[in-house]
Amino acid sequence: MSNLQSAIRYSIEGPLHKAILTLEEILRSNPSEKSAVMHLADVYCRLGRYEDAVSLFSRIREKGYWDSE
C-alpha cells in the first residue's frame, strides 16, 4: 500500500494524527500532490484547524503548482 493510500485510510478510519503526519510527509517530497493537499485540508477542517487548511491552499496558490490545470 502506498503512503497516499495509507494516509487516505487513516483520514477515513483514524487515527487522524497519522493521516496528518503521512500527508505532510508526502507533501514535503511532492508539494504539488493534489490528492494529498485535498485530504490534508479535509482532515484539518474536520479537526477545526481551518486556518491550517486555508494556509495550505494559500501556499499552493502562491507557488503556482496548479496554475496549468
PDB file as gemmi writes it, atoms N, CA and C in Angstrom:
CRYST1    1.000    1.000    1.000  90.00  90.00  90.00 P 1                      
ATOM      1  N   MET A   1       0.846  -1.180   0.000  1.00  0.00           N  
ATOM      2  CA  MET A   1       0.000   0.000   0.000  1.00  0.00           C  
ATOM      3  C   MET A   1       0.893   1.245   0.000  1.00  0.00           C  
ATOM      4  N   SER A   2       0.568   2.210  -0.854  1.00  0.00           N  
ATOM      5  CA  SER A   2       1.369   3.432  -0.936  1.00  0.00           C  
ATOM      6  C   SER A   2       1.117   4.326   0.284  1.00  0.00           C  
ATOM      7  N   ASN A   3       2.015   5.281   0.462  1.00  0.00           N  
ATOM      8  CA  ASN A   3       1.840   6.238   1.563  1.00  0.00           C  
ATOM      9  C   ASN A   3       0.532   7.003   1.428  1.00  0.00           C  
ATOM     10  N   LEU A   4       0.192   7.385   0.186  1.00  0.00           N  
ATOM     11  CA  LEU A   4      -1.042   8.134  -0.023  1.00  0.00           C  
ATOM     12  C   LEU A   4      -2.252   7.275   0.326  1.00  0.00           C  
ATOM     13  N   GLN A   5      -2.238   6.025  -0.061  1.00  0.00           N  
ATOM     14  CA  GLN A   5      -3.351   5.129   0.283  1.00  0.00           C  
ATOM     15  C   GLN A   5      -3.464   4.953   1.793  1.00  0.00           C  
ATOM     16  N   SER A   6      -2.327   4.823   2.458  1.00  0.00           N  
ATOM     17  CA  SER A   6      -2.340   4.707   3.924  1.00  0.00           C  
ATOM     18  C   SER A   6      -2.907   5.967   4.554  1.00  0.00           C  
ATOM     19  N   ALA A   7      -2.491   7.119   4.056  1.00  0.00           N  
ATOM     20  CA  ALA A   7      -2.963   8.392   4.600  1.00  0.00           C  
ATOM     21  C   ALA A   7      -4.464   8.540   4.414  1.00  0.00           C  
ATOM     22  N   ILE A   8      -4.953   8.149   3.243  1.00  0.00           N  
ATOM     23  CA  ILE A   8      -6.386   8.232   2.990  1.00  0.00           C  
ATOM     24  C   ILE A   8      -7.137   7.297   3.936  1.00  0.00           C  
ATOM     25  N   ARG A   9      -6.602   6.104   4.129  1.00  0.00           N  
ATOM     26  CA  ARG A   9      -7.227   5.172   5.071  1.00  0.00           C  
ATOM     27  C   ARG A   9      -7.274   5.769   6.478  1.00  0.00           C  
ATOM     28  N   TYR A  10      -6.148   6.348   6.918  1.00  0.00           N  
ATOM     29  CA  TYR A  10      -6.129   6.990   8.237  1.00  0.00           C  
ATOM     30  C   TYR A  10      -7.140   8.136   8.307  1.00  0.00           C  
ATOM     31  N   SER A  11      -7.282   8.890   7.214  1.00  0.00           N  
ATOM     32  CA  SER A  11      -8.207  10.024   7.241  1.00  0.00           C  
ATOM     33  C   SER A  11      -9.657   9.560   7.344  1.00  0.00           C  
ATOM     34  N   ILE A  12      -9.916   8.336   6.909  1.00  0.00           N  
ATOM     35  CA  ILE A  12     -11.266   7.784   6.990  1.00  0.00           C  
ATOM     36  C   ILE A  12     -11.485   7.028   8.300  1.00  0.00           C  
ATOM     37  N   GLU A  13     -10.531   6.166   8.634  1.00  0.00           N  
ATOM     38  CA  GLU A  13     -10.700   5.266   9.776  1.00  0.00           C  
ATOM     39  C   GLU A  13     -10.008   5.743  11.049  1.00  0.00           C  
ATOM     40  N   GLY A  14      -9.079   6.680  10.912  1.00  0.00           N  
ATOM     41  CA  GLY A  14      -8.306   7.133  12.052  1.00  0.00           C  
ATOM     42  C   GLY A  14      -7.061   6.279  12.233  1.00  0.00           C  
ATOM     43  N   PRO A  15      -6.211   6.662  13.084  1.00  0.00           N  
ATOM     44  CA  PRO A  15      -6.222   7.920  13.818  1.00  0.00           C  
ATOM     45  C   PRO A  15      -5.821   9.101  12.916  1.00  0.00           C  
ATOM     46  N   LEU A  16      -6.504  10.213  13.111  1.00  0.00           N  
ATOM     47  CA  LEU A  16      -6.299  11.370  12.251  1.00  0.00           C  
ATOM     48  C   LEU A  16      -4.887  11.940  12.345  1.00  0.00           C  
ATOM     49  N   HIS A  17      -4.242  11.810  13.508  1.00  0.00           N  
ATOM     50  CA  HIS A  17      -2.881  12.354  13.617  1.00  0.00           C  
ATOM     51  C   HIS A  17      -1.931  11.603  12.677  1.00  0.00           C  
ATOM     52  N   LYS A  18      -2.194  10.315  12.432  1.00  0.00           N  
ATOM     53  CA  LYS A  18      -1.359   9.572  11.491  1.00  0.00           C  
ATOM     54  C   LYS A  18      -1.626  10.027  10.067  1.00  0.00           C  
ATOM     55  N   ALA A  19      -2.874  10.373   9.768  1.00  0.00           N  
ATOM     56  CA  ALA A  19      -3.197  10.912   8.448  1.00  0.00           C  
ATOM     57  C   ALA A  19      -2.426  12.204   8.219  1.00  0.00           C  
ATOM     58  N   ILE A  20      -2.430  13.076   9.217  1.00  0.00           N  
ATOM     59  CA  ILE A  20      -1.722  14.351   9.090  1.00  0.00           C  
ATOM     60  C   ILE A  20      -0.231  14.124   8.900  1.00  0.00           C  
ATOM     61  N   LEU A  21       0.368  13.290   9.723  1.00  0.00           N  
ATOM     62  CA  LEU A  21       1.810  13.038   9.612  1.00  0.00           C  
ATOM     63  C   LEU A  21       2.174  12.471   8.241  1.00  0.00           C  
ATOM     64  N   THR A  22       1.394  11.527   7.766  1.00  0.00           N  
ATOM     65  CA  THR A  22       1.683  10.889   6.487  1.00  0.00           C  
ATOM     66  C   THR A  22       1.481  11.860   5.333  1.00  0.00           C  
ATOM     67  N   LEU A  23       0.399  12.619   5.357  1.00  0.00           N  
ATOM     68  CA  LEU A  23       0.139  13.583   4.284  1.00  0.00           C  
ATOM     69  C   LEU A  23       1.177  14.694   4.268  1.00  0.00           C  
ATOM     70  N   GLU A  24       1.577  15.171   5.436  1.00  0.00           N  
ATOM     71  CA  GLU A  24       2.631  16.195   5.488  1.00  0.00           C  
ATOM     72  C   GLU A  24       3.947  15.655   4.944  1.00  0.00           C  
ATOM     73  N   GLU A  25       4.246  14.397   5.225  1.00  0.00           N  
ATOM     74  CA  GLU A  25       5.459  13.765   4.701  1.00  0.00           C  
ATOM     75  C   GLU A  25       5.401  13.694   3.168  1.00  0.00           C  
ATOM     76  N   ILE A  26       4.262  13.300   2.637  1.00  0.00           N  
ATOM     77  CA  ILE A  26       4.092  13.239   1.185  1.00  0.00           C  
ATOM     78  C   ILE A  26       4.308  14.623   0.577  1.00  0.00           C  
ATOM     79  N   LEU A  27       3.737  15.639   1.194  1.00  0.00           N  
ATOM     80  CA  LEU A  27       3.839  16.995   0.643  1.00  0.00           C  
ATOM     81  C   LEU A  27       5.236  17.592   0.775  1.00  0.00           C  
ATOM     82  N   ARG A  28       6.015  17.115   1.715  1.00  0.00           N  
ATOM     83  CA  ARG A  28       7.415  17.583   1.799  1.00  0.00           C  
ATOM     84  C   ARG A  28       8.192  17.115   0.568  1.00  0.00           C  
ATOM     85  N   SER A  29       7.911  15.912   0.099  1.00  0.00           N  
ATOM     86  CA  SER A  29       8.646  15.396  -1.057  1.00  0.00           C  
ATOM     87  C   SER A  29       7.971  15.746  -2.379  1.00  0.00           C  
ATOM     88  N   ASN A  30       6.675  16.002  -2.358  1.00  0.00           N  
ATOM     89  CA  ASN A  30       5.952  16.347  -3.584  1.00  0.00           C  
ATOM     90  C   ASN A  30       4.875  17.377  -3.245  1.00  0.00           C  
ATOM     91  N   PRO A  31       5.264  18.641  -3.116  1.00  0.00           N  
ATOM     92  CA  PRO A  31       4.335  19.669  -2.639  1.00  0.00           C  
ATOM     93  C   PRO A  31       3.133  19.932  -3.547  1.00  0.00           C  
ATOM     94  N   SER A  32       3.174  19.462  -4.779  1.00  0.00           N  
ATOM     95  CA  SER A  32       2.051  19.720  -5.673  1.00  0.00           C  
ATOM     96  C   SER A  32       1.103  18.530  -5.789  1.00  0.00           C  
ATOM     97  N   GLU A  33       1.258  17.530  -4.946  1.00  0.00           N  
ATOM     98  CA  GLU A  33       0.393  16.342  -4.973  1.00  0.00           C  
ATOM     99  C   GLU A  33      -1.024  16.732  -4.552  1.00  0.00           C  
ATOM    100  N   LYS A  34      -1.875  16.923  -5.562  1.00  0.00           N  
ATOM    101  CA  LYS A  34      -3.213  17.477  -5.335  1.00  0.00           C  
ATOM    102  C   LYS A  34      -4.047  16.635  -4.372  1.00  0.00           C  
ATOM    103  N   SER A  35      -4.011  15.331  -4.520  1.00  0.00           N  
ATOM    104  CA  SER A  35      -4.813  14.470  -3.650  1.00  0.00           C  
ATOM    105  C   SER A  35      -4.382  14.600  -2.190  1.00  0.00           C  
ATOM    106  N   ALA A  36      -3.089  14.678  -1.946  1.00  0.00           N  
ATOM    107  CA  ALA A  36      -2.584  14.841  -0.578  1.00  0.00           C  
ATOM    108  C   ALA A  36      -3.017  16.176   0.007  1.00  0.00           C  
ATOM    109  N   VAL A  37      -2.964  17.223  -0.802  1.00  0.00           N  
ATOM    110  CA  VAL A  37      -3.396  18.551  -0.346  1.00  0.00           C  
ATOM    111  C   VAL A  37      -4.872  18.518   0.040  1.00  0.00           C  
ATOM    112  N   MET A  38      -5.686  17.940  -0.834  1.00  0.00           N  
ATOM    113  CA  MET A  38      -7.128  17.916  -0.581  1.00  0.00           C  
ATOM    114  C   MET A  38      -7.465  17.112   0.676  1.00  0.00           C  
ATOM    115  N   HIS A  39      -6.825  15.965   0.838  1.00  0.00           N  
ATOM    116  CA  HIS A  39      -7.108  15.145   2.025  1.00  0.00           C  
ATOM    117  C   HIS A  39      -6.596  15.813   3.298  1.00  0.00           C  
ATOM    118  N   LEU A  40      -5.420  16.444   3.223  1.00  0.00           N  
ATOM    119  CA  LEU A  40      -4.893  17.122   4.413  1.00  0.00           C  
ATOM    120  C   LEU A  40      -5.793  18.292   4.803  1.00  0.00           C  
ATOM    121  N   ALA A  41      -6.232  19.062   3.828  1.00  0.00           N  
ATOM    122  CA  ALA A  41      -7.138  20.175   4.130  1.00  0.00           C  
ATOM    123  C   ALA A  41      -8.434  19.657   4.747  1.00  0.00           C  
ATOM    124  N   ASP A  42      -8.930  18.541   4.236  1.00  0.00           N  
ATOM    125  CA  ASP A  42     -10.150  17.939   4.786  1.00  0.00           C  
ATOM    126  C   ASP A  42      -9.952  17.538   6.252  1.00  0.00           C  
ATOM    127  N   VAL A  43      -8.840  16.883   6.541  1.00  0.00           N  
ATOM    128  CA  VAL A  43      -8.567  16.470   7.925  1.00  0.00           C  
ATOM    129  C   VAL A  43      -8.434  17.695   8.823  1.00  0.00           C  
ATOM    130  N   TYR A  44      -7.709  18.708   8.348  1.00  0.00           N  
ATOM    131  CA  TYR A  44      -7.585  19.936   9.137  1.00  0.00           C  
ATOM    132  C   TYR A  44      -8.971  20.507   9.455  1.00  0.00           C  
ATOM    133  N   CYS A  45      -9.850  20.568   8.468  1.00  0.00           N  
ATOM    134  CA  CYS A  45     -11.189  21.121   8.688  1.00  0.00           C  
ATOM    135  C   CYS A  45     -11.986  20.281   9.678  1.00  0.00           C  
ATOM    136  N   ARG A  46     -11.899  18.965   9.561  1.00  0.00           N  
ATOM    137  CA  ARG A  46     -12.634  18.101  10.488  1.00  0.00           C  
ATOM    138  C   ARG A  46     -12.155  18.269  11.924  1.00  0.00           C  
ATOM    139  N   LEU A  47     -10.911  18.679  12.080  1.00  0.00           N  
ATOM    140  CA  LEU A  47     -10.366  18.908  13.425  1.00  0.00           C  
ATOM    141  C   LEU A  47     -10.540  20.364  13.870  1.00  0.00           C  
ATOM    142  N   GLY A  48     -11.209  21.159  13.041  1.00  0.00           N  
ATOM    143  CA  GLY A  48     -11.412  22.567  13.383  1.00  0.00           C  
ATOM    144  C   GLY A  48     -10.191  23.431  13.132  1.00  0.00           C  
ATOM    145  N   ARG A  49      -9.232  22.917  12.381  1.00  0.00           N  
ATOM    146  CA  ARG A  49      -7.990  23.645  12.085  1.00  0.00           C  
ATOM    147  C   ARG A  49      -8.130  24.383  10.754  1.00  0.00           C  
ATOM    148  N   TYR A  50      -9.117  25.275  10.704  1.00  0.00           N  
ATOM    149  CA  TYR A  50      -9.463  25.963   9.460  1.00  0.00           C  
ATOM    150  C   TYR A  50      -8.321  26.843   8.946  1.00  0.00           C  
ATOM    151  N   GLU A  51      -7.632  27.497   9.855  1.00  0.00           N  
ATOM    152  CA  GLU A  51      -6.524  28.361   9.433  1.00  0.00           C  
ATOM    153  C   GLU A  51      -5.421  27.540   8.773  1.00  0.00           C  
ATOM    154  N   ASP A  52      -5.172  26.327   9.270  1.00  0.00           N  
ATOM    155  CA  ASP A  52      -4.168  25.466   8.652  1.00  0.00           C  
ATOM    156  C   ASP A  52      -4.599  25.071   7.236  1.00  0.00           C  
ATOM    157  N   ALA A  53      -5.875  24.787   7.050  1.00  0.00           N  
ATOM    158  CA  ALA A  53      -6.388  24.426   5.723  1.00  0.00           C  
ATOM    159  C   ALA A  53      -6.245  25.601   4.757  1.00  0.00           C  
ATOM    160  N   VAL A  54      -6.623  26.786   5.198  1.00  0.00           N  
ATOM    161  CA  VAL A  54      -6.507  27.972   4.349  1.00  0.00           C  
ATOM    162  C   VAL A  54      -5.042  28.250   4.022  1.00  0.00           C  
ATOM    163  N   SER A  55      -4.184  28.119   5.005  1.00  0.00           N  
ATOM    164  CA  SER A  55      -2.749  28.338   4.799  1.00  0.00           C  
ATOM    165  C   SER A  55      -2.188  27.348   3.777  1.00  0.00           C  
ATOM    166  N   LEU A  56      -2.621  26.114   3.846  1.00  0.00           N  
ATOM    167  CA  LEU A  56      -2.177  25.096   2.907  1.00  0.00           C  
ATOM    168  C   LEU A  56      -2.566  25.484   1.484  1.00  0.00           C  
ATOM    169  N   PHE A  57      -3.819  25.854   1.264  1.00  0.00           N  
ATOM    170  CA  PHE A  57      -4.258  26.263  -0.072  1.00  0.00           C  
ATOM    171  C   PHE A  57      -3.562  27.541  -0.523  1.00  0.00           C  
ATOM    172  N   SER A  58      -3.312  28.455   0.400  1.00  0.00           N  
ATOM    173  CA  SER A  58      -2.617  29.694   0.047  1.00  0.00           C  
ATOM    174  C   SER A  58      -1.208  29.420  -0.441  1.00  0.00           C  
ATOM    175  N   ARG A  59      -0.496  28.514   0.235  1.00  0.00           N  
ATOM    176  CA  ARG A  59       0.872  28.169  -0.190  1.00  0.00           C  
ATOM    177  C   ARG A  59       0.868  27.545  -1.583  1.00  0.00           C  
ATOM    178  N   ILE A  60      -0.098  26.674  -1.838  1.00  0.00           N  
ATOM    179  CA  ILE A  60      -0.204  26.037  -3.153  1.00  0.00           C  
ATOM    180  C   ILE A  60      -0.460  27.097  -4.221  1.00  0.00           C  
ATOM    181  N   ARG A  61      -1.359  28.016  -3.936  1.00  0.00           N  
ATOM    182  CA  ARG A  61      -1.701  29.080  -4.892  1.00  0.00           C  
ATOM    183  C   ARG A  61      -0.499  29.984  -5.143  1.00  0.00           C  
ATOM    184  N   GLU A  62       0.183  30.387  -4.070  1.00  0.00           N  
ATOM    185  CA  GLU A  62       1.334  31.289  -4.211  1.00  0.00           C  
ATOM    186  C   GLU A  62       2.440  30.662  -5.056  1.00  0.00           C  
ATOM    187  N   LYS A  63       2.650  29.362  -4.893  1.00  0.00           N  
ATOM    188  CA  LYS A  63       3.708  28.684  -5.631  1.00  0.00           C  
ATOM    189  C   LYS A  63       3.297  28.349  -7.067  1.00  0.00           C  
ATOM    190  N   GLY A  64       1.987  28.468  -7.358  1.00  0.00           N  
ATOM    191  CA  GLY A  64       1.501  28.231  -8.701  1.00  0.00           C  
ATOM    192  C   GLY A  64       1.498  26.777  -9.132  1.00  0.00           C  
ATOM    193  N   TYR A  65       1.461  25.864  -8.177  1.00  0.00           N  
ATOM    194  CA  TYR A  65       1.531  24.436  -8.511  1.00  0.00           C  
ATOM    195  C   TYR A  65       0.390  23.976  -9.404  1.00  0.00           C  
ATOM    196  N   TRP A  66      -0.779  24.568  -9.252  1.00  0.00           N  
ATOM    197  CA  TRP A  66      -1.944  24.092 -10.000  1.00  0.00           C  
ATOM    198  C   TRP A  66      -2.358  25.039 -11.108  1.00  0.00           C  
ATOM    199  N   ASP A  67      -1.526  26.021 -11.421  1.00  0.00           N  
ATOM    200  CA  ASP A  67      -1.899  27.015 -12.424  1.00  0.00           C  
ATOM    201  C   ASP A  67      -2.147  26.423 -13.806  1.00  0.00           C  
ATOM    202  N   SER A  68      -1.458  25.370 -14.155  1.00  0.00           N  
ATOM    203  CA  SER A  68      -1.587  24.811 -15.501  1.00  0.00           C  
ATOM    204  C   SER A  68      -2.779  23.885 -15.650  1.00  0.00           C  
ATOM    205  N   GLU A  69      -3.492  23.644 -14.576  1.00  0.00           N  
ATOM    206  CA  GLU A  69      -4.627  22.705 -14.640  1.00  0.00           C  
ATOM    207  C   GLU A  69      -5.935  23.438 -14.769  1.00  0.00           C  
TER     208      GLU A  69                                                      
END                                                                             
